[in-house]
Each structure stands twice: as structure tokens, then as C-alpha cells.
Amino acid sequence: MCGIIGYVGERSISDVLLKGLKRLEYRGYDSSGVAMFHGGMIEVHKAAGKIVGIETLLADRRQSGVEGGIGHTRWATHGAPNTKNAHPHRVQDIVLVHNGIIENYREIQKLVQSKGFTPKSETDSELFAFLVLFEMTDSKVDFIEAIRRSFLKISGNSSVVVMSERQPGLIVGIRNGSPLVASWNSEHGAMLASDAQPILDYTNQVHYLENYDMIVCRKSGIEFFDVHTAKPIKRPATKLDWSADRLDKNGYPHYMLKEIHEQARTILDTLNANFATSGGHIPFDFAPHPGLDQLSKTDRLSIVACGTSWHASLLGKFWFEKLAGLSVEAELASEFRYRSPVLKKNQVVMGVSQSGETADTLAVLQDVNKRGIPTMCISNVKGSTISREAKSAFYTYAGPEIGVASTKAFTGQILMMLLLAGKLGREAAMADSSGKAMIEIEKMYRELFELPHHLANGLLEESATSRATKAAALATQNSKGFFFVGRGYSFPIALEGALKLKEIAYVHAEGYAAGELKHGPIAMLEPDFAVVVLAPHDLWYEKTVSNLQEAKARGAKIIAVGHADDKLLPSMCDHFIPLPINTKKEDGKPVLSETLIPFLLAPIMQLFSYQIAVHKGTDVDQPRNLAKSVTVE
Ligand code: F6R
């Protein structure tokens, strides 16, 4: 939520801030602003709406100079999303940007009013600048010390970046909760941002701030201090393996479409990163990892996540249970943390989070760590808060995901869970000398290396899968509502399909286990309602087809997704979407194990929603009211 940037260096400040804000826009986009030195004074420019607003304002006010500047893109919490509440906020000579929530804002508001001041905005953020001012005027401490002392007076998770007209060339940031990442080198100067993406345009060496770290940035260098003690601390640089070219659209009209297409690469990169290489053969041995030893010892796993990552976790549960015989619960982090979950010493709690910053998922891991129960995580962002909070971290290799609706990160997450489940299952099979189970798992691993090929084929614009997905989407886009239904592995994909449609096309959709339709939702069905039925050739096929018939009998429009050579489904539905695989001629068995079919179904669901959203003209990459990284509860 919200993106922060700060820069001091020789480059054009306005260019660096604007480019950086565009990289951060996915974090929130209801208003934006920048503050830059000009002639010894700080100019503040703010606009409601997306970055383009501020870009227009700055078109003829490009600034250079080494005094520095800060910028912000907002996802509103306190106060409406308008120009007045946009950051940066100024109180006399102090200008700041803030990400997070100041929980004791009422108390500070009273203090500000008691001293005869009236804040200009409705935000909690502006109040912090008053605290800094009071420290400087009443306690007579310098600017840096005033920021440090003020920070100790606020509660809740917040990060701030502050500058002052009294101190040209200096930017001070403090992190607690909402992330801050910094970089410095002699060529490009000092930069501070909510994540590494704006920094990657200049360097891949970054310093992650820990909670209650203060950073002082000057063109000549950066220094870190402990906020509680004011003592200097060290925060060594981490080298990132993402490059800036992965942050662009590369010719696609939307990031989301680019990211849907990148899923074949996500699968290959995640496979290659996890398996130890073994002389050109398909490898079955994982690269050593402390989390693997921990998982091997556990007999119960609780997976916690939010949104799409929770849907991925539901699939993980299926696979851990089936392949590894492990008892698993997949829980919404926002619910788990406020229940009284019974945790045993020999269990593991795993957070699944693309961004590695989601507040609820993070809070669960923090609580569980305090209870001495082993934690781990699956994240797409190295160095993210969750990956550092968890005792061990597994990474997905989806690369940066910019589209707010998650696509390739979901694929990376489900793959990582499948690999872990397979690894535990294979170990158990070896211990029991269960040849059959071992053969099955090794076959699945081999097929995993073929999966990117099937997926890439299916996503080709001219493929039967893509064409049918587009045709079905366009024909049904004006339906009154959508149900997405599936059984077994297809159930979490049905939930995810419905979420995608709501998120990017603003169309009402619900996902159900197909067997649940008749327990209530079926009452909704009528001719202008659409039901997307996920019916690949798997264990549940016949039952799913029966559920399809129940929906069809109520007059709903049926979109069925099944194996390309399915003879039955096309005759039973209004629109048939063929998977990019069929059954083998020799034995009638599917070419791909049913375990792997979610990897093909999910991108079809993403493409389906994408097509409807594009036709409706919604903002696909930055849907209304959403933000990519949800760092508030
Ligand atoms: C939906 C989506 C969200 C996220 C959720 C958790 O497309 O992206 O539902 O999955 O906010 O985010 P992470 O995975 O970053 O914890």
C-alpha cells in the first residue's frame, strides 16, 4: 500500500522520482506527489488519480540539482483520495511522505490543535511532520534527532521519509512495517524506495532496512542507525537477480497479458532453481535447503495466505495430502491470526505470499515465531519482510509481477508447493520401498519439464485454446453473473477464476466446488447467467459433468473447459474451451497427469477474465480500489 521514493544525487531529480513512482504505481494509485528542492526551497506538486496527473504537472518543471527530492503514490487509508490528502505533506519547512497507519493519530491531533495548529489534510501522515517540528522547536534538537524522537512517539506500522528546507541534500527515512529499500553508489547517488523496483534501473545492489532502522541519505553516502538507541548499525548490500528489463511491458498491451504469457518461463525458472542439476538428465534431487529438512520432520503443516495466494495454498493442501500423506490445513491469514489455533511443536506454519509483505500473513508468522513453532514461507521477492521473518524461505522465480491481479506468481506458488509435496512423497516412498509411488512422482517430475511447452502452445494467439477462450469470453461478457465450478484440483482454480473476473472486469462472479451448486447457489441460475465448468479428464470428470447438466437444465449458459479431444463436453455446452492437451491414442490416458492440469487451467481462466476486462475497457493492470501489496490489515 502506497509507494515511497527518495533520491539525492546528480541525476535529474524530477526524472528519477517520476520514473520511480511509475515503477511503484502498482502499490497504490489514487493520488501521487513529489517534493523537490528548487532555489533553496522545497516545491510540492500533488495530483489526485494516477501518476500521469503529476507527470503532466511536472512537464515544464523538470528539476535537477543535488539537494534531493521525495515522491509518493497513495492507496488511501485515512482521508479521501484527493489532492489535499495526497503526499508529500508539508508543515512549515518539513516535508514528508508516509506509508502505513499512525494508530495514535487522535492523540497527536489533539496535541497539534492544543498548540494552535490546524492540519491541512485529513491524513494521519501529516501529523508526523508536526511532531518533528515540535521536537525541533520545543526540544531544540536537530532535524535527524527530531525525526528519530518523533518516530518513537507514534504507534502502528509506518515508514516515513522526510526532508527539510533547513537541510538541503539530506533525506531521512525510518522503517517499521512497510518496507524500505536503499541503494547508494558514487555514480547514481542515494535512493530510498518502498521496494527494489525503482532502484533496479540504476543498480542491483540494495540494502533492506529492518524495523526501527533509520537511514540518512546524502549524495556522498548512506548511514544506518537504530531508532531506539541512535547508534550506527550496518546493513550490508544484497545483490538482486532481477533486471530492469523485466519491469517493462515488452510490446504487450498490458502487464497482465505479458505476465500470463510468462508462465511457461516461471515454471522453467522455478524448476531449474530448485533441482540440483544432474548431467543433462531430469534431476530428482533438490538443491540442499534448511527448510526441506524441517519439512521432512514435520507431521502437520498449516499454510496461511490471502487472496490468490490462499487459492494456491488450497491446491498445495491437495498435493501435500495426496503425494506426501501430510496433514495440512490451508487457512486465510486474516482469520487464522485472530482464532486460537492449536499448534503443536512438531508442526510447521508456512506463509505463502507473492509480495512477501502482506500484513496478515506476516502477522501470523510473527505470532508463530514467538510461540517457538517453526515457520517457513514461499515468496516471489527475495529480501521481502515475510522471507526474512520466516525461519526458512522458498522462492518462486516468476520475476517481478507488475499487473495488480496475480497470474504468474500464482503458478510459481503452486509449482513450489507441488515440488515440496513431491519431494516429501518421494522420500516416504523410498523409505517404504514403495516402487509404485516413486514411479508416479518421478513421472510427474518428468512431465513438469514438458509442461512449459504445453502451456506456451496453449497461449499462442492462434491456438485453439486461446481462440476459444476469447470467443467464450466475448459471447458471455454481458451475463448477469458468473459461477466458476470445479472439483478436486479444479476447485481452487474455480475460486481463482472468479476472483480474477471480479478484480479486473468488475463482473460479479463466485467460485464453487461443483458439488456445492445444488446446495443453494443453483437458485441463481437462469438463461442470462453463465457457468464456467472446469471438467478435465480426471478422477472427478463424471461427477463434474453431472453438475454441468444440473446447471444446463436451469438454462444457464455453459462454458466448459476440458481435454482437447473430449467428445462429450462440446455437445453439452454453449462454449467449449479445449485444453492444449488431449488423451493418448494408445491407451486413452491423458498426456499429462491430472495433478498438473491446474497449471493449464489457471492461465485459461486468467485469459478469460482478461478478454472480458479489455472489452469492458477497465484498467486491467491497475483495477479500481486495489493495490498490489497489502500492508494494512
Ligand atoms: C489477486 C491478488 C491478491 C493477492 C493477495 C495476497 O489477484 O493478487 O488477492 O494474492 O493480496 O498477496 P500476496 O501474495 O502478496 O501476499
Boltz pocket constraint, residues with backbone or C-beta under 6 A from the ligand:
constraints:
  - pocket:
      binder: B
      contacts: [[A, 306], [A, 307], [A, 308], [A, 309], [A, 310], [A, 352], [A, 353], [A, 354], [A, 355], [A, 356], [A, 357], [A, 358], [A, 361], [A, 404], [A, 405], [A, 406], [A, 407], [A, 499], [A, 503], [A, 627], [A, 628], [A, 629], [A, 630]]
      max_distance: 6.0
